[in-house]
Amino acid sequence: MNQLAFQDYMERNKCWGCGSSNELGLHIKSYWSGDESVCTWMPHKHHMAGPTHILNGGIIATLIDCHSVCTAIAAAYKEEGRELNTEPFIWYVTASLKIDYVKPTPISEPVTLRARVKEMKGRKLVVICSLYSKGEECARGEVLAVRVSPDWYEG
């Protein structure tokens, strides 16, 4: 893709799932595709569950959480008609995360996350997200993200 990922704009983000500045992180990359955000990510063998051919549920939850919160941040900038990473910075944090595991996710294939803003009200934003492998939905989640003060990051 020739556009920058949401995470590429968040230069100081050290989050393990979505932080481009965390050398040990998952380094997900999320992009707009119409009204939906999309992320494709390839698991590594060390992301396995008990069975070595299945992706760990905690990794799946992290992927859904981080993709959804980055979508919330990008949506807020879009709603305000601003470019990502312009001041004052917009940050959201996870207030609630609900995950439904639909079927085992193979570790040998890339996963695709697709998220949409379900509701935007005041400081709260609800994002729904599904994780797919080989075109089949393997997990779905709903994230309640809450906007925090721009100085939250420095806290």
Secondary structure, DSSP 4 states (H G I P E B T S, - for coil): --SPPHHHH-TT---TTT-TT-TTS----EEEETTEEEEEE---GGGB-SSTTBB-HHHHHHHHHHHHHHHHHHHHHHHTT--TTPSSP-EEEEEEEEEEE-SPPBSSS-EEEEEEEEEEETTEEEEEEEEEETTEEEEEEEEEEEEE-GGGGG-
